[in-house]
Amino acid sequence: MAFFIGYGCAALAPLLVGALRDATGTFTLAFGALGAIGLLMLVPIAWLRRTILHPVKAR
């Protein structure tokens, strides 16, 4: 399932970037969107790292 979603996103990204470039005439919006997605991915990474370093103990 992880590979399916990962490869699906990897296959759709160039199409979406191309569509944004065709619509706006520049890559600025496309690169901004990719940067924003990259920053949003840091949130779950930080949460997972905190969970791994400090696991919740069962009661």
N, C-alpha and C positions, 0 to 999 in steps of 0.2 A: 504494500500500500504506500509506503514512504517513497519507493522508487517511482511508482505511478504518478504521485502528486509532484514529486521533484522534476521528473522528466516532462510532465505536462506543463508545469510553469516554465521550464527551460525552453520548451517548444513554442509557447505562446508569447514569451517576452519579446523576441525579435519582431513578431507580427504587430504587437502593440506599440513598440518603439517606432516601427515604420509608419503605422497609422497616425501616431502623434506627430511624427515628422512631416507627413503629407498634409496633415490638417493645419499645422502651424508654420511650416516652412523652415524650422530650425530644430536642432536637437535639444535645445535648452529645457523645454518642458519634460521631454523624455528622460534626460539625465537627472533633472530635479526629482522626478517621480521615482527613479531608481535609487537615488540617494535617500529619499524619504522612506522607501521600503527598507533599505539597509539600516536606517536608524531605528525604525519600528521593530526590526528583528533583534535589536539589542535588548529590548525589554524582556522577552521570554528567555533570552540567553542569561541575562543577569538573574532572573528569578530562578532558573534551573541551577545556576551555579550556587546561589544562596541555599537552595534546597539540598544540593549535594553536600555542601560543606557543613551545613547545620541541619541534619535531618530531624523531622518531627518525631518525637518519641511516642510510642504507643502507651496508652494509659492502662 
